[in-house]
Every structure is written in C-alpha cells, then in structure tokens.
Amino acid sequence: MTNEIQKLQKGEITLNDVQEKIITIQSTNVLLDSDVAWLYGVDTKEVNQAVKNNPGKFPEGYIFTVQSSEKQELVKNFDRFNKLTHIAVSLPLNPIKKLKTH
C-alpha cells in the first residue's frame, strides 16, 4: 500500500493502477468506495458523504451497497479486502466523475 500512496502523492497513477481496482459485483464493473477515495486522495468517508449529499447526481441503481455474501466473496478472492470492516458502497465506473463536483 505504501507504493500506491507514493504514486498517488506524485501524481503517477496509471491506467493499469485503476484497472487493477475494478471488480465485478452484481454483473457490473465497479470501484469500491475505498478505491474511489484512493484515486481522489481522500478518506473513504468523504466519498460516502459526497454520495449521500448529492443523490440526484447518480441515476437510480448506480450506487449500491455490497451485500454480506458479496463482501465475504471479495475477501475470499482478493487479499486487499481483508481489512474491510464494514460493507462498502460500490460505484459503477460512469458516474465516478460526478463526485468531483461535490
């Protein structure tokens, strides 16, 4: 994770870095709230607050909560999700740019 933080601080995030964060949940390619926060260099709670404060910017169904069974599957398949302490919000790729205007 330290390498990722250094890349973010230096503005050296590549397309490959972003693509590695994309996962499929409910047949949709998504980034979890924690990964969106990483991309913007903010805390996850800030991303969730932006989503909460701007519900009209996101079409119905574009924001969804990862179910417990999906969280368990994420942890099983991806080591980086072992640290999840709560069920994350998932953001399909198209509306992520809308967070910039929160």
N, C-alpha and C positions, 0 to 999 in steps of 0.2 A: 504494500500500500504506500510505503514511503516514496517509491519511484513514481507512482501515479500522482502523488501530491506535488512532487518536484516538477513533473511535466506540466501540471496544471498551473503552477506558480510561474513557470517560464513561458507559458502560452504555447507549449509544444504538443498539445493533444492532436493525435492523428485520427483519420477516418477509421483506421483499424482499431484504435483505442475505443472509439464509440461503438463500432460494430461488435466488439467483444462484450459489451454491456447488454446488447439486445438479447432478449429471451422471448420465448413464445409461451403465452398463457392464454387459455380460452381461445385458441386458434388465432391469436393476434400477436404480432411482433410488438413488444413493449420495452420501455425502460422503467425500472422501478424508481420510486421517488428518491431513494438514496443515490441512484446513479444520475438522475437529473440534477440533484443537488451537487454531486461531484463535478458535473460538467459546468455548472454555473459558479462553482467555488463557494457555495453557501451551505448552511446546515439543512438537513432534511426537513426539519420543522418549518423552515422558511418556504420551501417548495409547497408543503402541505397547506401552509397558511395562505399562500398566493392562490392555490386552487380553491380553498374554502372561501376566500374573499372575492373571487371572480368566477362564480359558477356559470354565468352567462357566456363566458368566452369559450366554453367547452361544450360541444354538442352532447346530447344525451348518449350515454354508453361509452364515451371516450375516457372517462375516469372510472375505474372500478377498484374495489378492494380485493386483494388476494385472499382467497378462502384458506382456512386452516389446512385442508388437504393439499392445496397448491403450494402453500408455504413449506409443508413437510417434503413435498417433491422437489422444491427448489433446493432445500438444504441437502437432500439426498444426492442431487445431481451436480450441485455447484458449491464447492468449498467456501466461496466468498459469502454465502448466505448463512453460514453457521452462526454469525453474530446477530442475526435478526432477532430482536426482542419483541417485536410487535408485527402485526400483519400490515404489509406495505400497500401503498396506493400504486397502481400501475397506470402509466400514461402511454397510450399508443403514440407512435412517432410523429404524426402530423401536427397535433396541437401543442407540442412542446414549445415551439417558438412563441406561442401566446403568453407563456409565463414571463417573458421578458418585459412585458408591459404592466406587470402587477405594481 
